[in-house]
Amino acid sequence: MQVTNSLERMEFLGDAILDYLVTCYIFSEYGADLTPGEVTNIRSALVNNNTLAKIAVDTRIYTELQVLFAPSYGLLFYARTSPC
């Protein structure tokens, strides 16, 4: 796997994965009770910077992340501890 210099590509991929996971959660919790438009609205409300920042602060997940700066890649985040 080749590492790319494009943070935009990495951000796009991360956004797509987050959208997918949130959509799976919404469907697993509410199933057929929601219309596609309602699913889109709920997902949009959940996957935005303000909501994610509040969740990060409320859960203190930011304490598990470390910020690195690599000149060729910009800011990089990685988990300091294993998620498992």
C-alpha positions in Angstrom: 0.0 0.0 0.0 1.4 3.3 -1.0 1.2 6.3 1.3 -0.1 9.4 -0.4 1.1 13.0 0.1 -2.5 14.2 -0.3 -4.2 14.8 3.0 -7.4 15.6 1.0 -7.6 12.0 -0.2 -7.1 10.7 3.4 -9.7 13.1 4.6 -12.1 12.0 1.9 -11.6 8.3 2.8 -12.0 9.0 6.5 -15.2 10.9 5.9 -16.6 8.1 3.7 -15.8 5.5 6.4 -17.3 7.6 9.1 -20.5 8.2 7.0 -20.7 4.4 6.4 -20.3 3.5 10.1 -22.9 6.1 11.3 -25.3 5.0 8.6 -24.9 1.3 9.7 -25.6 2.4 13.3 -28.7 4.3 12.4 -30.1 1.4 10.4 -29.3 -1.1 13.2 -31.0 1.1 15.8 -34.0 2.3 13.9 -34.3 -0.1 11.0 -37.2 0.5 8.6 -38.8 3.1 10.8 -37.0 5.9 9.0 -37.3 7.3 5.5 -34.1 7.8 3.5 -34.4 11.5 4.0 -34.6 11.1 7.8 -31.5 8.8 7.7 -29.7 11.5 5.8 -30.7 14.2 8.2 -29.7 12.2 11.3 -26.4 11.2 9.7 -25.7 14.9 8.8 -26.4 16.0 12.3 -24.2 13.3 13.8 -21.2 13.7 11.4 -20.3 17.3 11.8 -17.4 19.0 13.5 -19.4 20.4 16.4 -21.0 17.1 17.3 -17.8 15.2 17.0 -15.9 17.7 19.0 -18.5 17.5 21.8 -18.4 13.7 21.8 -14.5 13.9 21.9 -14.7 16.2 24.9 -17.5 14.4 26.7 -15.9 11.0 26.4 -12.3 12.4 26.8 -11.3 10.4 23.8 -8.9 13.2 23.0 -6.7 12.0 25.8 -6.1 8.8 23.7 -4.9 10.7 20.7 -1.5 12.1 20.1 -0.8 14.8 17.5 2.3 14.6 15.4 3.6 17.0 12.8 5.3 15.6 9.8 6.4 18.3 7.3 5.5 16.3 4.3 2.1 15.2 5.6 1.0 18.0 7.9 -0.8 17.1 11.2 -1.3 13.4 11.8 -3.3 11.9 14.5 -2.9 8.4 15.9 -4.2 6.4 18.8 -1.7 6.1 21.7 -3.4 2.9 22.9 -4.8 -0.1 21.1 -8.6 0.0 20.6 -8.9 -3.6 21.6 
